[in-house]
Amino acid sequence: MSGSLQGYAGRLETLAHEHGLDYYPVQFEEVPSSFMMEIAVYGLPVRMPHWSFGVRYIHQLVQHRMGHSRLFEVVFPGNPGHAYLAGNNSLQENTLVTAHVLGHADFAKNNSLFKRSQEQVGYRIVERAATHARQIGGAVELYGQTRVEQVLDAALALEAHIDPFQGLRRERYPQYVDATRTARGDPFHQRFENLPGGTLLADAPLERLRTPIPPSPERDLLWFIAEYSPELEDWERDIFRAVREESFYFYPVFACQIMNEGWASYWHARLLREADFLPQNEYLDALKTHSDVVRPHAAEQQASLAINHYHLGFALWEAIVEEHGVERAFAIRAEDDDFSFVRNHLTQDLAEELKLFRYEQTNDGSVRVLDHDIHALRETVLAPKYNFGAPAVLAKHIAHDGSLTLHHQHETDGRGLDLDRAERVLDYLHKVWRRPVTLETVDSAGQPKAISRS
């Protein structure tokens, strides 16, 4: 960090602590914007190599060149935390970004979902991901690029298919079903069991029944494949486990995005307002950057975009602090995720103020609100967040010949299945399962449809 920025950062940290923000130490580093983009695409500074990240990089680059996206910072929670700032940002922009990062750091240390994730994955995800990358690099040397890439194709295609509520460290299913002899309640069977010799029959050893695999539909496909795929080698299972571990790290980032970005935006705005050590011109430039971050519309056309998480979260936190005070805000920050946050705190009045309902312009030029259903609006905001943003596909059964049946929970999913993508993912999965694989779903007309690979 430059001398001026370092000086501002120290004074912002003092101000943050005075307001009650509590966070692990943060290591700041200014890096070229091209490296920032790579970090944002890969999700981590060093990560397992795969062609899909190159595709994401091109998409991000196109968006950036067209002016639809700009990266101010990338933050990685942990102890210590890591924050990368774009070296081509102005001093005023990086001053705001530093304050923003302190809000993220406080959120990551104190939010229950983040705490649970870090307790399971560890507080040094950057180093863990680098270890995974080295392990996969070693596998490439031993087994060849093609074989390793086939495993990564399948694992990364399923990276959202975890069950964070089961925990990272899971035991395998019990080998046998608990067998218990149940007494029958009707008079005939009671008389039959009381006949001479019945005691010997009752005391006979119970037949042990093997547990079906899975005992009930399994949501955590990465874990299931790593543990129960019939022909994977140990190094291949380790790749699935590495991808799964990183997904557990990313889950709270996804599940708390509105809260987390809003919290960081609230605190960068508040800290900058009270940073009387900033020269007036630098404060005004930082304020302009704040407006760019939390605006609800595109810059030039002022056309409505998909909901800006910074804007929505910032508005919700401002309303909470105004109505309930900052201590209540700290408690909500610790307890909630985006689902409870939006459902509990996005009110009808706030939604109308933020113009989140659908509108249309009538022939006479006036504007008419098309709906006022706050419950429907909340669920619309949250719909993309269900099931880590992926369709609900569960492992249903492994047959005696090792063939696997998957089931798409179309009845409750609400999101539908992209059948073209499903076909590609099934191809990837079949190459590592190495036995027949079938996916049960429905077609566009809602009729049962099975996609198979054998």
Buried (B, 14 or more C-beta within 10 A) or exposed (E): BEEEBEEBBEBBBEBBEEBEBEBBEBEBEBBEBEBBBBBBBBBBBBBBBBEEBEEBBEEBBEEBEEEEBBBBBBBBBBBBBBBBBBBEBEEBBBBBBBBBBBBBBBBBBBBBBBBBBBEBBBBBBBBBBBEBBEBBEEBBEEBEEEBBBBBBBBBBBBBBBBBBEEBBEEEEBEEEEEEEEEEEEEEEEEEEEEEEEEEEEEEEEEEEEEEEBBEEBBBBBBBBBBBBBEEBEEBBBBBBBBBBBBBBBBBBBBBBBBBBBBBBBBBBBBBBEEBEEBEEEBBEBBBEBBEBBBBBEEEEEEEBEEBBBBBBBBBBBBBBBEEEEBEEBBEBBBEBBBBEBBBEBBBEEBBEEBEBBEEEEEEEEEEEEEEEEBEEBBBEBBEEBBBBEBBBBBBBBBEEEBBBBBBBBBEEBEBEBEBEEBEEBBBBBBBBBEBBBBBBBBEEEEEEBEBEBE
